[in-house]
């Protein structure tokens, strides 16, 4: 099996690449632009693996992407490359439109051109997996779950750009016949997560005695999915998912943001006690503009049709994650030097305030 993975030096992408190379033995061409969120250190365990190749390229560069298809000749594409941080999209939406919309368009067109050169079994077996987010569905109330038929209602520039790319992916199947499958996932966490995101930010801020910012009242709810469970799901969807269909991937682990932070504080008290509870570092700050109240995914289709099940619940996954960050300063310290935990996504003239 020969697989192109885009965004394979990022958080979820590197977990996918490690799974495909080390666990499945696939030949993988890993394409990543290496923006701030992509780092080759996340692929250190693959340094001596002959079945892993890396190409630094921008998915918006049609010539580079087309050449990659034509020379590597993949059986499958797993498209994860994206700008992904909501806060950054608030003040830098153009990058999100460029990468997530134009980049996905370029990937689809390059894949279509390559697919049209195939014949017989090779053409029938080819698959393009477009990886997306549950944020395209907008905000849930207190009850209910996102399903594969939930109408799209994006709230942020990030989720709007991902929604646009999802529609492009589906349209390329309906119009051109390109064998595309789409996945939408809940919030991922685990090792190699860039430290601007909530869980690694809180772990590292707590480690250094810095404030632990929580937006608004901390009552916003997310469904948390351990990244290695997600990587297994994506491989399964790419292999067995029905063409033109969507599969939602969720951990069935709903938690309020404040409860996530509190649990991390409890684990830090256990593993790195500092004489007083880490929870005393919690600081409530002004809420994010357009902050969705609740996300929760119904993963029944993935579980029943394809046989996937998460191996980690939140309690086991968050303990593994905290331990990993405490044991792997070599990975996060260079990134932390470039991003010190300051708040992102503030509008011009706005200052962070306590709510």
N, C-alpha and C positions, 0 to 999 in steps of 0.2 A: 504494500500500500504506500503510495506516494502522496503526501499531503502538503499543500501550501497553508501556512498559518500566518495571518497578518496580525501585527500587534503582539508578536510573540516574546518581546522583551518587557512587556508590561505585566501587571499583576495577574489578571486572569489568563492572559495569553501565555505567560511563562509556565503557569501551572498546566495548561493544556499541552504545551510543547514537552515539558518534562514527562507527562503521562504518556504521550504518544511515542516518544523516543525510548524511554526507560522501561515502561510497562508493556507497551504494545509492539515495540520493535519496528515501528514505521519509519520510512524515509521522510524526513521533514525538511522543507525549505521554510525557514523562519524569516519573514519580512517585517522590518520595523524601521521607522524613521529615527528612532532614538531621540525623542523629545525629552523634556524634563522627567516624564513619568516612565520612560523606558530605560532600562539599565541592563547591560550585559552581565552584571554580577548576579542577576537572578537566574542566569543560565550556567553558572559556574560548574554545576554538577554534570554538565554535558560536554565539558571541554575535550574529553577524549572519546567522544561518541562519533563514530564514522557516519552514522545515519542522521546526523544533524548538520545542516548547513545554514549559515546566517547571511542575509543580504540586507544591507542598510539602504533603504529606499523609501520614498514618499509614495503612498498609495494614490496620490493625485497625479503622479508622473506616469502617463499612459505608456510612454515608450519603455520605461524601466519595468513596469508591471507586465506589459505584453511580452517583453523578452524573457521575463522570469517564467511565464506560462509556457512559452514556446520551447525553452531550453530544458526546464525541469520536467515538464509534461506530467502534471499531477493527475491523480485519480479523484482527488477531493480537494476542496478549498474550505477552510474554516476562517471566516472573516471577522476578526475581533478588533482590528485597529480602530481607535476612536479617541476623540477628546471626551473625557468622561466626568469631570468634576463640576457639579452644578454651580458652586461658588465662582469658579473661574468663568463659566459661561455667562454669568450676570454682567461682568465687566469686559468680556472678550468674546462676544458671540460670533464674530466673524471667523475665528479659528474653528469653531464648532461646525458652522455651516460648511466651511471649506473641507475639513477632514471628513466629517460624518456624512455629508450629503454628496459633495463632489467626489470625495475619495471612494465612497461606496458605488457611485455611478461608474467611476473608472474601473473598479474591480469587476463590476457586473459586465461591463462592455468588454473588458479583456477576457473574462471567463467565457463570454458568449462567442467571441471570435475564435478562441482556442477550441471550445466545445464543437463548433461547427466544422472543425478539421477532423474530428474523430468519427469513427464509424463502428457499426456493429456493437459488440458487447462493451467496448470502451466508452462509446457514447452513451449507451443505456445505463452504465454503472456510475457515470460521473455525477457528483453532487457538489452543490455550493451551499454551505451553511452560513447564514447571516445571523450574527449574534447581537442581541439587543437587550433592552432593559424593561422592567415593569413600570418604569416612570412614564412611559408613553401613555399609560392608561389614566394618568392623573391621580387624583386623591380619592381614597375610599372614606366612607363614613365609619361609624363604630362597628357596623356589621358587614358581612359579605366578603368575597374574595375575588381577585382578578382571575378570569378564565380566558381561554384563547379567543373567545368571542366578545370580550368586553370592549366597548367602543373606545377609540383613542381620544384622549383629552389632555394633552401635555401642558405643563405649567411653566416650564423654564426653557430658556434657549437650548440647553442641553437636551432635554427630553423632546422638544420640538424637532431638533435636528435628527435625533434617532428615529422619531416617528416618520419623518420624511424618508429616511433611508429604508425603513421597513416597507413602506409603500412602494418604493422603487424595486426592492427585492421581489415582492409579490407580483408587481407588474411585469417584471422580466420573465416570470414563469408564464403568466397569462398571455402576454403578447408574443414572446419569442420562444416559449417552450423550454427555457433554461431550467434545469432541475434544481430549484432552490428550496431550501427548508429554512424556517425562521425560528429562533428561540428568543424568549424573553425571560430574564432572570430577576430574582430579588437581590437585595444587598449582599454582596460577597464580603467575606473577611477571611483572614488567615495569614500565613507567612508571605513575605515579599510584597506587602501592601504599602504603596507610597504614603509617607507620613503626613500628608495633608488630610487624609480621610479620618473619620471619627475615631475608629478603634485604635489604629496605630498612633494617631495624634495623642489620644488620651494616655495610652501606655507610656509613650516617651515623655510627655509633659509630666506625668506622675513620677516617672523615674528621676527627672531633673528638678522636681519640686516646683514646677510651673503651674499656673492656673489651668483648670480643666473647663473650657468653655462649653456651655450647653445653650443652644438656641432657644429663646422663648421660655416656656415653662418646662421644657423637656418631655412633653407629653406626646410628641410625634412618634408614631409607631412604624417600625420597619420589620420585615421578615428576613431573618439572617440566614445566609447560606454559606457553608464552609467551602472555600475555593476548590479544594481537591474533589469534593463531591460534585461541584459544578463541572469540573474538567471531565470527570467520568460521564456525566450526563451529556455533555456536548459531543463526545466521541460516539455515544450511543445514538444520539439524534442524527448525527451526520451519517451513520451507518444504516440506520433502520427507519428514520423518519420518512413520512409520506411527502412526496413532492408537492409544493405549494401550500403546505400546512404549517401551523405554528405549534410550538410546544413550550409551555411555561415551566420554568425550573425554580422551585422554591424549597426552603428548608423546613417549613412549618414551624418556625421559631420566631413568633412575633414578640417583640420587646419594645417598650418605651425607651427613647434615647436616654432618659435619666436613669433607667434601670440598667442599661448597658454600661453606662459610666460607673454607676455604683458597684456593679459586679467586678469591673476591672479594678476599682479601688480596693475591694475586698481581696482580690488575688494579689495585688501589689502589697497590701498589708501583710499577706502571708509570705510572699517570696522575697520582698525587699522592704522590710519594715523601716520606718523613718522616725519612730518615736511618737508619732501622732497619726491618726487615721488619714489616709490619702483623700478621703471624701471631703476633708476640710479645704481642699484645693478647688472644689467645684465652684464655678462662677457662672451665673445665668446672664446671658448677653442678649442684645437686641436680636429679634428673630430674622431669619433669612427672608428676603422678598419672595413671595409666591411659594412658601414652604408647604408642601403637601402634608396633610395630617396623618395619613395612614396608607401603607402599602401592605398587601398580603396576597400571596399567590396560592391558587388551587393547582397543585401539581398532579392531580388525579390522572390526567391523560398520559403524562410521561410515566407514571408509576404503573398504570394498568396496561397500556398498549405496548410500552417498550421495556417494562420490568425494572425501571430504575428506582432506587431508594437511597436517601441520604444516609451515610454511615455515622455522621456526627450530629448530635443535638447541640444546642447552644452552650450548655454547660461544659461538655467535653471539648467542643471546638474552641471556646474562648480561653479555656485553660491552656490548651496546646498553643494558641496564638500568643498569649502573654509570655509563656515560657520561651517560645521561639524568639521573640524580640529581646528578651533578657539575655539569651544565649548567642545572639548574632549581631553584636554591635558592628562587626566588620562590614555588614551589609548596609545597615541604616545610617551609620554615622556620616559617610560622605554625602548622602542625600540630605541629612539633617543640617549639614553645613550650608547647603544651598537653600534650604527652606526651614526656618527656625520655629515654625508653629504659629506664626502670626496669622491673624484672620484674613481670609480672602473674600472677594465678592461684595465688598462695600461699594456703594455708588459714590460718584464724585461728590465730595463735600461732606459725606457721611462719616461719622466717627462711631466706633463700637461703644455702645452704652449698655449698662445693665438694664434689664427689662423690669 
